[in-house]
Amino acid sequence: MKAEYDLSIMKRKGHPLRNKVSQGDIKLINPLDIPDKESKLAKLTSDERELVIELLEKYLAATEKEQATSL
């Protein structure tokens, strides 16, 4: 590592909007919360539809597992 890099002052600050999100000023949306899901899935090819359904099922299973462990 080069001598001019001082790791003691190199801190990770996080995203600039992190504080606003934690304060509730900004709400994050779930990109997988899709309105009119069935009509949009019908427009996909069969291969694309299978992939998207599989990804949505994995996401749903992960969120259910996360909610069960937080109780």
Backbone torsions as a table, in degrees:
resi	resn	phi	psi	omega
1	MET	NA	141.8	-177.7
2	LYS	-70.4	148.4	-177.2
3	ALA	-67.3	-26.4	-176.8
4	GLU	-76.0	-8.4	177.1
5	TYR	-88.7	116.6	178.5
6	ASP	-103.5	102.7	-176.3
7	LEU	-68.0	-19.9	-179.4
8	SER	-69.5	-24.0	179.5
9	ILE	-103.6	-5.3	179.3
10	MET	-88.0	99.7	-177.9
11	LYS	-115.6	146.7	175.8
12	ARG	-87.1	122.6	-176.0
13	LYS	-95.9	-18.0	-177.8
14	GLY	85.8	-179.7	-178.3
15	HIS	-71.6	142.8	-178.5
16	PRO	-61.5	-24.9	-178.7
17	LEU	-92.2	2.7	-177.5
18	ARG	-57.3	-43.7	-179.3
19	ASN	-64.8	-40.4	179.8
20	LYS	-65.9	-36.2	178.3
21	VAL	-67.7	-44.5	-179.1
22	SER	-67.6	-28.5	177.5
23	GLN	-81.5	-13.1	179.9
24	GLY	89.9	6.5	178.2
25	ASP	-69.2	-32.8	-179.9
26	ILE	-124.2	135.3	176.6
27	LYS	-108.6	133.4	177.6
28	LEU	-83.6	144.4	177.5
29	ILE	-101.5	155.1	177.2
30	ASN	-89.4	116.8	-178.3
31	PRO	-66.9	-15.4	179.7
32	LEU	-95.6	-0.3	175.3
33	ASP	-86.0	89.7	-169.7
34	ILE	-101.9	120.1	174.0
35	PRO	-72.2	148.1	-178.3
36	ASP	54.6	47.5	-174.6
37	LYS	-59.3	-43.4	-176.7
38	GLU	-64.6	-42.1	-179.0
39	SER	-68.5	-34.0	179.2
40	LYS	-73.8	-36.0	176.5
41	LEU	-66.5	-33.9	-179.5
42	ALA	-65.0	-24.8	-179.2
43	LYS	-79.9	-13.0	-179.4
44	LEU	-83.0	160.0	172.7
45	THR	-71.7	166.3	-176.0
46	SER	-63.0	-38.6	178.5
47	ASP	-66.0	-44.3	178.9
48	GLU	-63.8	-41.7	-179.5
49	ARG	-61.5	-43.7	179.2
50	GLU	-62.1	-42.6	179.7
51	LEU	-63.6	-46.2	-178.4
52	VAL	-65.8	-42.3	179.0
53	ILE	-62.9	-41.2	178.3
54	GLU	-63.0	-42.9	178.7
55	LEU	-65.1	-41.3	178.7
56	LEU	-64.6	-39.4	178.8
57	GLU	-66.1	-40.1	177.6
58	LYS	-63.7	-41.8	179.2
59	TYR	-63.8	-44.2	-179.9
60	LEU	-62.5	-42.8	179.0
61	ALA	-64.0	-39.8	-179.7
62	ALA	-68.0	-39.9	-180.0
63	THR	-70.6	-36.2	177.1
64	GLU	-65.7	-40.5	179.1
65	LYS	-65.2	-40.8	179.3
66	GLU	-64.4	-40.7	179.6
67	GLN	-68.5	-36.0	179.7
68	ALA	-68.0	-36.6	-179.3
69	THR	-77.4	-23.4	179.8
70	SER	-79.8	-13.7	-179.9
71	LEU	-80.4	NA	NA
